[in-house]
Amino acid sequence: LARRRLAARGAQRGMALLALLAVAVMVFAYVLTSRLNAASAFVGIDRDKNAAVLSQAKLALIGYVAQQASLASENNPGSLPCPEAPAYYGNPAQEGIAAGTCMLPAVGRLPWRTLGLPRLTDAAGEPLWYAVSPGWAYSGSATVINPDSVGQLTVNGVANDSVALIIAPGPAMAVQTGT
């Protein structure tokens, strides 16, 4: 009789341990899925913000081209502005102003002041970047743009696909620099 009671008591202790383990696994699964759901919601919000600022920058570039084309004094109608001059980075008085001329293809920060915009940043708080195709920005000589002029930037593997590219760079990557 004593042996039976001891065996029954040992079996019950094992069941309690299994029940406790099952509860712990369910709590862990709940915490994990709730964290993943929260992270995926932030991705959607970030994409929406980036889409909004990229659209605003695109409309400003189109407006800039239209305004430049309407000016009688403009020698390069239809041309896009150069990216912000690298010397202007971090200088509050000059930040956001396009370089006077640029070596094409040019890549740099979006010239938000030249476009009449507030300082646009992506969801990570980084300023937007901008690339201009050769033949579409002032590089020291007259720019000739015709209705059949094509861009020379390759985007998603398609050559001569775009005349300009606006980039939401995202957060800086933490990588070690090396030789």
C-alpha positions as CSV (number, residue, x, y, z in Angstrom):
1,L,0.0,0.0,0.0
2,A,2.8,2.4,0.8
3,R,4.6,1.6,-2.4
4,R,1.4,2.4,-4.4
5,R,1.0,5.7,-2.7
6,L,4.6,6.6,-3.4
7,A,4.3,5.6,-7.0
8,A,1.1,7.7,-7.4
9,R,2.7,10.7,-5.7
10,G,5.7,10.5,-8.1
11,A,3.4,10.3,-11.1
12,Q,1.5,13.4,-9.9
13,R,4.7,15.3,-9.5
14,G,5.7,14.6,-13.1
15,M,2.4,15.7,-14.4
16,A,2.6,19.0,-12.5
17,L,6.0,19.6,-14.0
18,L,4.7,18.9,-17.5
19,A,1.8,21.3,-16.9
20,L,4.1,24.0,-15.7
21,L,6.3,23.5,-18.8
22,A,3.3,23.8,-21.1
23,V,2.3,27.0,-19.4
24,A,5.8,28.4,-19.8
25,V,5.9,27.5,-23.5
26,M,2.5,29.1,-24.1
27,V,3.6,32.4,-22.3
28,F,6.8,32.4,-24.4
29,A,4.9,31.9,-27.6
30,Y,2.5,34.7,-26.7
31,V,5.3,37.1,-26.0
32,L,7.1,36.2,-29.2
33,T,4.1,36.6,-31.4
34,S,3.0,39.9,-29.8
35,R,6.6,41.3,-30.4
36,L,6.6,40.1,-34.0
37,N,3.2,41.7,-34.6
38,A,4.4,45.0,-33.1
39,A,7.5,44.9,-35.2
40,S,5.5,44.3,-38.4
41,A,3.2,47.2,-37.6
42,F,6.2,49.5,-37.4
43,V,7.4,48.3,-40.8
44,G,4.1,49.3,-42.4
45,I,4.1,52.7,-40.7
46,D,7.7,53.3,-41.8
47,R,6.8,52.3,-45.4
48,D,3.9,54.7,-45.4
49,K,6.0,57.6,-44.1
50,N,8.7,56.9,-46.7
51,A,6.1,56.7,-49.5
52,A,4.7,60.1,-48.4
53,V,8.0,61.9,-48.3
54,L,9.3,60.3,-51.5
55,S,6.0,61.4,-53.3
56,Q,6.4,64.9,-51.9
57,A,10.0,65.1,-53.2
58,K,9.0,63.7,-56.6
59,L,6.3,66.3,-57.0
60,A,8.7,69.1,-56.0
61,L,11.2,67.9,-58.6
62,I,8.5,67.9,-61.3
63,G,7.4,71.4,-60.2
64,Y,11.0,72.6,-60.3
65,V,11.5,71.4,-63.9
66,A,8.2,73.0,-65.0
67,Q,9.2,76.3,-63.3
68,Q,12.7,76.3,-64.8
69,A,11.2,75.6,-68.3
70,S,8.8,78.6,-68.0
71,L,11.6,81.1,-67.2
72,A,12.7,83.1,-70.3
73,S,16.2,83.6,-68.7
74,E,16.8,79.9,-68.2
75,N,19.5,78.5,-70.4
76,N,18.7,74.9,-69.6
77,P,15.0,74.4,-69.7
78,G,13.8,71.1,-68.4
79,S,16.9,70.4,-66.5
80,L,17.0,69.0,-62.9
81,P,18.9,70.5,-60.1
82,C,22.2,69.0,-59.0
83,P,22.3,67.3,-55.6
84,E,23.3,69.3,-52.5
85,A,27.0,70.2,-52.6
86,P,28.9,68.0,-50.1
87,A,30.6,71.1,-48.6
88,Y,27.1,72.2,-47.4
89,Y,26.4,69.1,-45.3
90,G,26.1,70.2,-41.6
91,N,26.2,73.9,-42.5
92,P,22.7,75.2,-41.4
93,A,22.9,78.3,-43.7
94,Q,23.7,76.3,-46.8
95,E,22.3,72.8,-46.2
96,G,19.7,71.8,-48.8
97,I,21.0,74.1,-51.5
98,A,21.9,72.4,-54.9
99,A,25.4,72.6,-56.2
100,G,25.8,75.1,-59.0
101,T,27.2,72.4,-61.3
102,C,27.8,68.7,-60.9
103,M,29.7,65.8,-62.5
104,L,27.1,63.5,-63.9
105,P,25.8,61.1,-63.0
106,A,25.6,62.9,-59.7
107,V,24.6,61.4,-56.3
108,G,24.1,63.3,-53.1
109,R,21.5,64.6,-50.8
110,L,18.2,66.0,-52.1
111,P,18.5,69.8,-52.5
112,W,15.3,70.5,-50.4
113,R,15.8,74.2,-50.1
114,T,16.3,74.6,-53.8
115,L,13.1,72.8,-54.4
116,G,11.2,74.9,-51.8
117,L,10.6,72.0,-49.4
118,P,11.1,71.6,-45.7
119,R,14.0,69.3,-44.8
120,L,12.6,65.9,-45.7
121,T,13.7,62.8,-43.8
122,D,12.8,59.1,-44.1
123,A,11.3,57.0,-41.3
124,A,14.8,56.5,-39.8
125,G,15.3,60.3,-39.6
126,E,17.9,60.3,-42.4
127,P,17.8,63.0,-45.1
128,L,16.6,61.9,-48.6
129,W,19.3,61.2,-51.2
130,Y,19.0,61.9,-54.9
131,A,20.7,60.7,-58.1
132,V,20.6,62.6,-61.5
133,S,21.3,61.0,-64.9
134,P,23.8,62.4,-67.3
135,G,22.3,65.0,-69.6
136,W,19.6,66.0,-67.2
137,A,21.3,68.5,-64.9
138,Y,23.6,71.5,-65.4
139,S,27.2,70.3,-65.6
140,G,28.9,73.5,-66.9
141,S,27.6,73.4,-70.5
142,A,24.1,73.8,-71.9
143,T,21.8,70.9,-71.3
144,V,19.9,69.8,-74.3
145,I,16.7,67.9,-73.4
146,N,14.3,66.9,-76.1
147,P,11.0,64.9,-75.9
148,D,12.9,61.7,-76.9
149,S,15.7,62.2,-74.4
150,V,16.1,59.1,-72.2
151,G,17.6,58.8,-68.8
152,Q,20.8,56.9,-68.3
153,L,20.3,55.5,-64.9
154,T,19.8,51.8,-64.5
155,V,17.0,50.9,-62.0
156,N,16.1,47.3,-61.0
157,G,18.3,46.0,-63.9
158,V,16.5,48.1,-66.6
159,A,19.1,50.3,-68.4
160,N,18.2,53.8,-69.5
161,D,15.1,53.6,-67.3
162,S,15.2,56.8,-65.2
163,V,16.4,60.4,-65.3
164,A,16.4,60.8,-61.5
165,L,16.2,58.7,-58.4
166,I,15.1,59.7,-55.0
167,I,16.3,57.5,-52.2
168,A,15.1,57.0,-48.6
169,P,18.3,55.5,-47.2
170,G,17.1,54.1,-43.9
171,P,19.2,53.9,-40.8
172,A,23.0,53.9,-41.0
173,M,24.6,50.5,-40.9
174,A,26.9,49.8,-38.1
175,V,29.9,48.3,-39.9
176,Q,33.5,48.4,-39.0
177,T,35.7,50.2,-41.5
178,G,38.7,48.4,-42.7
179,T,41.5,48.7,-45.2
